[in-house]
Amino acid sequence: MAWPGNGDAMRLETYYKPVQVAYMLDLSTKTIYRLVKRGDLQAVRFGRLLRIGQRAIDEMLAAIPQVRK
């Protein structure tokens, strides 16, 4: 069965565990959970599992003001 649309392959987003995001951003896991709770970092729940998409990480980082030297 083919996917509806123009026939291009579907591109699935990569999702990470909070501990993986913490490692990537050099933050604590507790900080990642805090960011999710505050709404600064979007996450998805699959039952009891919390997952954070690459797009959500990129959006959060883009919203951080850049520091000029």
Secondary structure as the mmCIF struct_conf table of DSSP 4:
data_model
#
loop_
_struct_conf.conf_type_id
_struct_conf.id
_struct_conf.beg_label_comp_id
_struct_conf.beg_label_asym_id
_struct_conf.beg_label_seq_id
_struct_conf.end_label_comp_id
_struct_conf.end_label_asym_id
_struct_conf.end_label_seq_id
HELX_LH_PP_P HELX_LH_PP_P1 ALA A 2 TRP A 3
BEND BEND1 PRO A 4 GLY A 7
HELX_LH_PP_P HELX_LH_PP_P2 ASP A 8 MET A 10
HELX_LH_PP_P HELX_LH_PP_P3 LEU A 12 THR A 14
STRN STRN1 TYR A 15 TYR A 16
HELX_RH_AL_P HELX_RH_AL_P1 PRO A 18 LEU A 25
TURN_TY1_P TURN_TY1_P1 ASP A 26 ASP A 26
HELX_RH_AL_P HELX_RH_AL_P2 THR A 29 ARG A 38
TURN_TY1_P TURN_TY1_P2 GLY A 39 GLY A 39
BEND BEND2 ASP A 40 LEU A 41
STRN STRN2 VAL A 44 PHE A 46
TURN_TY1_P TURN_TY1_P3 GLY A 47 ARG A 48
STRN STRN3 LEU A 49 GLY A 53
HELX_RH_AL_P HELX_RH_AL_P3 GLN A 54 ALA A 63
BEND BEND3 ILE A 64 ILE A 64
HELX_LH_PP_P HELX_LH_PP_P4 PRO A 65 ARG A 68
#
